[in-house]
């Protein structure tokens, strides 16, 4: 099992790099800006909107 330890460490680094790049691509995709701006306004809303208001 100890002979696989260096390989497993390298695979974890590759896995986290792929995961990080996927999150970055998801966050900066063209259609995300409108959603993130709407989500940023949630704390500022007074809650007087209609119940069950979905995007």
C-alpha positions in Angstrom: 0.0 0.0 0.0 2.9 2.4 0.7 4.0 2.2 -2.9 0.7 3.7 -4.0 0.9 6.7 -1.6 2.9 9.0 -3.9 0.5 8.2 -6.7 -2.6 8.9 -4.6 -1.1 12.2 -3.4 -0.6 13.3 -7.1 -4.1 12.2 -8.0 -5.6 14.3 -5.2 -3.8 17.3 -6.4 -5.1 16.7 -9.9 -8.6 16.1 -8.6 -8.6 19.4 -6.6 -7.2 21.3 -9.6 -10.0 20.0 -11.9 -12.6 20.7 -9.2 -11.3 24.3 -8.7 -11.2 25.0 -12.4 -14.7 23.7 -12.8 -16.0 26.0 -10.1 -14.2 29.0 -11.6 -15.7 28.2 -15.0 -19.1 27.8 -13.5 -18.9 31.1 -11.6 -17.7 33.2 -14.6 -19.9 31.7 -17.3 -21.8 34.4 -19.3 -25.2 33.7 -17.9 -24.2 33.7 -14.2 -23.9 37.5 -13.7 -27.7 38.2 -13.6 -28.2 35.4 -11.1 -25.4 36.4 -8.8 -26.5 40.0 -8.8 -30.0 39.0 -7.8 -28.6 36.7 -5.1 -26.5 39.6 -3.8 -29.6 41.7 -3.3 -31.3 39.1 -1.1 -30.1 40.6 2.3 -31.3 44.0 1.2 -34.8 42.9 0.3 -37.5 43.9 2.9 -39.3 40.6 2.5 -42.5 42.3 1.2 -42.4 40.4 -2.1 -45.0 37.8 -3.0 -44.7 34.4 -1.2 -43.1 31.7 -3.4 -41.4 34.2 -5.7 -39.1 32.1 -7.8 -36.5 33.2 -10.3 
